[in-house]
Amino acid sequence: MYCETNGNSVAEVSLELVTKARSLANQLKVQVEGILIGNDLKGLEKQLYAHGAQVVHKAEDKRLEFYQTLPHTSIVCRIMEAEQPQIGIFGATTVGRDLAPRVASKLKSGLTADCTSLEIGEHYEKKTDTKYENLLYQIRPAFGGNIVATIINPDTRPQLATVREGVMKREELDTPLKGKTKNWNVEEIAGKDDFVVEIIDRQVEEKKVNIKGAQIIVAGGYGVGSRENFEHLFKLADVLGAEVGGTRAAVDAGYIDHDRQIGQTGVTVRPKLYIACGISGQIQHRAGMMESSMIISINTDPNAPINSIADYVITGDFSEVVPKLIKYYKKNSK
Amino acid sequence: MKSLKIIVLAKQVPDTRNVGKDAMKADGTVNRAALEAIFNPEDLNALEQALSIKDMVPGSEVSLLTMGPGRAAEIIREGFYRGADDGVLLTDRKFAGSDTLATSYAIATAIGKMEYDIVVAGRQAIDGDTAQVGPQVAEKLNIPQVTYVENIEKIDAKSMTIRRRLDNGFEIVKTPFPVLLTVHSSAPDCRPRIAKNVMKYKHARTLTELQDASEDYTRMFQDRPYLKIREMGVDDIGADNEALGLSGSPTKVKKIENVVFKAKEAKVISADDKEIEDLIVELIENHTIG
């Protein structure tokens, strides 16, 4: 498990993946070990123990304040070569998607990008009459979300995968493990040449919008028609304590900001309730929200593709329906 | 300053963004044959970055490298139309079935036969969305990579200063040459075709294309050598057969499921006040809202 950090905490996605790794490790009867790389990592390993990591490999160096491809590749490869894990998992983030392919190339092992599910299973290879047990099934959407592929690496180790944020559930253990920390000397495992690329400036805004963590999402598509019309959605979200999201088409049209984009190229969400307004439901969008517990679709087109995955379909114009939802919610809620 | 040699990695892909009704089969799955073959969108962003480096450092040369079947020569022509100086089609049956590791091995081996200071690729191709080949080629060439490039801020004799996109912001990095860049879709769009280049290169062909069309190519290539699109195969790049195709690919596809529109029973209601109030009451009662 390669664990990302952001400032003073382990990244949410890495905690989600440690949780998942725990259940895979249980099935395989092996350990979960995390890799933490940074400058001053303080007690971050405790967060990993709390989610199920038994061992945390730490590599600290003042030059590693921020992520850099080359030193992280060297460090991860060295640790993996020494520890020989069966499976290596990374978040499918800007960091993980930069690092994992480089690591896979160096270790000459197979990597599957952007998995949405991981399972353990077996495989029989007809050509060589070989039976494989306990393989990692790496499951991912492909071809623009139109197919779902199960990928395996029968012969190379580690079996490497990046996993999308938000698709696995994060769960702390009732009692944290009493884990072990192993410290690695960065001078020894990363060369001078690994620092040839220099970070000159870095500007990162705090994430203001948190649609990933929202229990209820009111989302709009191109059918909403304008930035002003999105105000209806914000009002409903305000009343319900929800967040507002949008499809790629709505974002591209400038109706709503990019950080609210839901779908294959945006974030994946699985709220308790998803209210889709004027969303036709292209597969790329559905891929990012179809695991919502309940979906309400409001659309003038009774045959909109999204209706096929909805629990409730309200046939009508959202600009008429949304104010009614607000009105009757106010009337009936205590 | 000294001019630079730039290689752009481009891929021909089926246009998965526009899976319209006519591309859906009766069983709800995608009919790939009905999808148009296009220049991978982020590879066009990459081509633009390469051409803008050429603008900044006059005398630099932009070569396109694409790996694919014979028809991918179309990508090279498109590159010529927009201002590329040269193009190579990496094509061989032995490449079939390559995963990203085997693909990056083939591409890196081909690049090893060419001169370069900068390799530029799109972040990812829309048919696979893996974003793996760029970094893997960089690793195999043993050069640094800068991913998610949005803009090249400055170039001097020894280094390049680049803005790269992060999740919630950006980073400015300085890298020496040679380097591999992958370009993000938020980078500038590619400049359009240049009419003069379209006239000049519209008959550019690979040898295989001409042989297939049974055209007399010897004279044409003699008179106008720039119309010959170079093809390279396994023997030309000196690649190891074992590291290519299925045998060079550690990942195997175990199963493919088409995503089918599953009709789940939806409760359909109208925009009528009574029906909406009933729904709200139901949602409050089952604790979905409130």
Interface residues (C-beta under 8 A of the other chain):
Chain A: F66 T69 L70 T73 T93 T94 R97 D98 A100 P101 R102 A104 S105 K106 K108 S109 G110 L111 T112 A113 D114 H123 Y137 Q138 P141 A142 F143 G144 G145 N146 I147 V148 A149 T150 I151 I152 N153 P154 D155 T156 V196 V197 E198 I199 I200 D201 R202 Q203 V204 E205 E206 K207 I216 L240 D259 Q264 K272 L273 I283 Q284 M294 I296 S297 P302 P305 N307 S308 I309 A310 D311 Y312 V313 I314 T315 G316 D317 E320 V321 K324 L325 Y328 Y329 K331 N332 S333 K334
Chain B: P14 T16 R17 V19 T29 V30 R32 D99 T100 L101 S104 I126 D127 G128 D129 T130 A131 Q132 V133 G134 P135 Q136 A138 E139 K140 P144 Q145 V146 T147 Y148 T161 R165 L166 D167 N168 G169 F170 E171 I172 V173 K174 T175 P176 S249 P250 T251 K252 V253 K254 K255 I256 E257 N258 V259 F261 K262 A263 K264 A266 K267 V268 I269 S270 A271 D273 I276 E277 L279 I280 V281 L283 I284 T288 I289 G290
